[in-house]
Amino acid sequence: MLAQKGKLYRCNMASNVMKKPTAEQLDGFSGYSSEVEGAEDRGGGSLIRGQRVKFKDAKWITHPEGVVLPPTLELVVYDLVRVVNKWGKDQSKGPLEERVLGPGEPFPDFKKLNAEAPREEWYPGPNGELVGPYSGQKLVYLLDMQTMARYTWTDPLTVGGSIAIENLVDQTNLKRKASRDTSLFPVITLGDTFMPTRFGGRQRPHLIIVGFIPFGSSGSTPVTGPTEPQLPPAGDAKKTSTAKTIEGKPTAKEVVDDDIPY
């Protein structure tokens, strides 16, 4: 039995009878896999789906390429994940450990967690001071319904990022309650807005909701295979609105089969 984010999948190995593959299985897409049997799990970024995205200097950019994403790009937020990371001294290799928090589970006391960690596991921070190996992170999973390109915004529990995500969750829950439809997920554009601080203020990330889209039935399967997106050209203002109903095409949930537990 396999477990994946609260879901259980049964594997029946009792029969060795080979079944005739369906046409869907023969097309090379449905059963695609790049896994290698016996290969060691590298970790470090295993939770990243598609292209990583960062908010830097009031701009949304891909990481590490630095390509600026246009403000007209419409994306479906199809999942949110909160993670406890344990980092090594070489952060370029990604976290040593990643633990996904369950729905409603709070982040641990990182100050206490790091105080209990051996001092040899601490590493120099950006300003040269020693930093504990444990920290939190929020991951926002985004889908371009036009190209099926996936993006992951990683926010290391910043004040501005937390406000943006919590506002998105509140608005989505209100929409679901008002419409009595829990299958609705937000369609957003990537923006920024001013945030007052003790030092005058700065721009923070802002997920602008432009609509909601149903994610279809719950009997579908997750997308597998290559996740490298085709980056859109900057300033592409002619993009078809994802928020509109698209008849005759699969919904986003039929593609990714994910919820937004938070």
Secondary structure as GFF3:
##gff-version 3
##sequence-region A 1 262
A	DSSP	beta_strand	2	4	.	.	.	ID=ss1
A	DSSP	beta_strand	7	9	.	.	.	ID=ss2
A	DSSP	alpha_helix	23	26	.	.	.	ID=ss3
A	DSSP	beta_strand	51	56	.	.	.	ID=ss4
A	DSSP	beta_strand	59	63	.	.	.	ID=ss5
A	DSSP	beta_strand	75	86	.	.	.	ID=ss6
A	DSSP	three_ten_helix	91	93	.	.	.	ID=ss7
A	DSSP	beta_strand	97	100	.	.	.	ID=ss8
A	DSSP	alpha_helix	110	115	.	.	.	ID=ss9
A	DSSP	three_ten_helix	119	121	.	.	.	ID=ss10
A	DSSP	beta_strand	123	124	.	.	.	ID=ss11
A	DSSP	beta_strand	130	131	.	.	.	ID=ss12
A	DSSP	beta_strand	134	143	.	.	.	ID=ss13
A	DSSP	beta_strand	150	155	.	.	.	ID=ss14
A	DSSP	alpha_helix	159	179	.	.	.	ID=ss15
A	DSSP	beta_strand	184	195	.	.	.	ID=ss16
A	DSSP	beta_strand	202	214	.	.	.	ID=ss17
A	DSSP	alpha_helix	252	256	.	.	.	ID=ss18
###
